[in-house]
Amino acid sequence: MLTLTENATDVVTALVADRIDTEDAGLRISGPTDGNFAVAAVPVGEPGDQLVESGDAKVYIEGATSELLDDKVLDAQVTPEGGVQFALAQQPG
């Protein structure tokens, strides 16, 4: 199952809270399309999504995409311009 770094947990929590104020709000990952995953803040996941929770962060992963991310770690950082950059890495072990 996808895991989140502490940084990613903090960034996802803040990013979603800034955009959507519902209890089930989270970040949704779908794709890949053209080699890239789509990432969006959503009020709730869609039917068939896998839910990954880390602290207060909720990440919904599109059903078909969850298999691709099963052995990955999601990291995130805020850029100097105030944007968010996500990165995927292989889980250790």
Contacts in CASP RR format, 6 or more apart in sequence:
PFRMAT RR
TARGET T0000
AUTHOR 0000-0000-0000
METHOD contacts of the structure
MODEL  1
MLTLTENATDVVTALVADRIDTEDAGLRISGPTDGNFAVAAVPVGEPGDQ
LVESGDAKVYIEGATSELLDDKVLDAQVTPEGGVQFALAQQPG
1 50 0 8 1.000
1 52 0 8 1.000
1 70 0 8 1.000
2 52 0 8 1.000
2 59 0 8 1.000
2 61 0 8 1.000
2 66 0 8 1.000
2 69 0 8 1.000
2 70 0 8 1.000
2 72 0 8 1.000
2 73 0 8 1.000
2 74 0 8 1.000
3 52 0 8 1.000
3 54 0 8 1.000
3 72 0 8 1.000
3 73 0 8 1.000
3 74 0 8 1.000
3 91 0 8 1.000
4 12 0 8 1.000
4 52 0 8 1.000
4 54 0 8 1.000
4 57 0 8 1.000
4 59 0 8 1.000
4 73 0 8 1.000
4 74 0 8 1.000
4 75 0 8 1.000
5 73 0 8 1.000
5 74 0 8 1.000
5 75 0 8 1.000
5 76 0 8 1.000
7 75 0 8 1.000
7 76 0 8 1.000
7 77 0 8 1.000
8 54 0 8 1.000
8 57 0 8 1.000
8 74 0 8 1.000
8 75 0 8 1.000
8 76 0 8 1.000
8 86 0 8 1.000
9 54 0 8 1.000
9 55 0 8 1.000
9 56 0 8 1.000
9 57 0 8 1.000
10 57 0 8 1.000
11 76 0 8 1.000
11 77 0 8 1.000
11 78 0 8 1.000
11 84 0 8 1.000
12 26 0 8 1.000
12 27 0 8 1.000
12 54 0 8 1.000
12 57 0 8 1.000
12 58 0 8 1.000
12 59 0 8 1.000
12 76 0 8 1.000
13 55 0 8 1.000
13 56 0 8 1.000
13 57 0 8 1.000
15 27 0 8 1.000
15 41 0 8 1.000
15 84 0 8 1.000
16 25 0 8 1.000
16 26 0 8 1.000
16 27 0 8 1.000
16 41 0 8 1.000
16 57 0 8 1.000
16 58 0 8 1.000
17 25 0 8 1.000
19 25 0 8 1.000
19 41 0 8 1.000
20 26 0 8 1.000
20 41 0 8 1.000
20 42 0 8 1.000
20 43 0 8 1.000
22 43 0 8 1.000
22 44 0 8 1.000
24 43 0 8 1.000
24 44 0 8 1.000
24 45 0 8 1.000
24 58 0 8 1.000
25 41 0 8 1.000
25 42 0 8 1.000
25 43 0 8 1.000
25 44 0 8 1.000
25 58 0 8 1.000
26 41 0 8 1.000
26 42 0 8 1.000
26 43 0 8 1.000
26 45 0 8 1.000
26 57 0 8 1.000
26 58 0 8 1.000
26 59 0 8 1.000
26 60 0 8 1.000
27 39 0 8 1.000
27 40 0 8 1.000
27 41 0 8 1.000
27 42 0 8 1.000
27 57 0 8 1.000
27 58 0 8 1.000
27 59 0 8 1.000
27 60 0 8 1.000
28 38 0 8 1.000
28 39 0 8 1.000
28 40 0 8 1.000
28 41 0 8 1.000
28 42 0 8 1.000
28 45 0 8 1.000
28 46 0 8 1.000
28 49 0 8 1.000
28 59 0 8 1.000
28 60 0 8 1.000
28 61 0 8 1.000
28 62 0 8 1.000
29 37 0 8 1.000
29 38 0 8 1.000
29 39 0 8 1.000
29 59 0 8 1.000
29 60 0 8 1.000
29 61 0 8 1.000
29 62 0 8 1.000
29 65 0 8 1.000
29 69 0 8 1.000
30 37 0 8 1.000
30 38 0 8 1.000
30 61 0 8 1.000
30 62 0 8 1.000
30 65 0 8 1.000
31 37 0 8 1.000
31 38 0 8 1.000
31 62 0 8 1.000
31 64 0 8 1.000
31 65 0 8 1.000
32 65 0 8 1.000
32 68 0 8 1.000
37 65 0 8 1.000
37 88 0 8 1.000
39 86 0 8 1.000
42 60 0 8 1.000
44 60 0 8 1.000
45 51 0 8 1.000
45 60 0 8 1.000
46 60 0 8 1.000
46 62 0 8 1.000
48 62 0 8 1.000
48 63 0 8 1.000
49 60 0 8 1.000
49 61 0 8 1.000
49 62 0 8 1.000
49 63 0 8 1.000
49 66 0 8 1.000
50 60 0 8 1.000
50 61 0 8 1.000
50 63 0 8 1.000
50 66 0 8 1.000
51 58 0 8 1.000
51 59 0 8 1.000
51 60 0 8 1.000
51 61 0 8 1.000
52 58 0 8 1.000
52 59 0 8 1.000
52 60 0 8 1.000
52 61 0 8 1.000
53 59 0 8 1.000
59 74 0 8 1.000
61 69 0 8 1.000
69 88 0 8 1.000
71 90 0 8 1.000
71 91 0 8 1.000
72 88 0 8 1.000
72 89 0 8 1.000
72 90 0 8 1.000
72 91 0 8 1.000
73 88 0 8 1.000
73 89 0 8 1.000
73 90 0 8 1.000
73 91 0 8 1.000
74 86 0 8 1.000
74 87 0 8 1.000
74 88 0 8 1.000
75 86 0 8 1.000
75 87 0 8 1.000
75 88 0 8 1.000
75 89 0 8 1.000
76 84 0 8 1.000
76 85 0 8 1.000
76 86 0 8 1.000
76 87 0 8 1.000
77 84 0 8 1.000
77 85 0 8 1.000
77 87 0 8 1.000
78 84 0 8 1.000
78 85 0 8 1.000
79 85 0 8 1.000
END
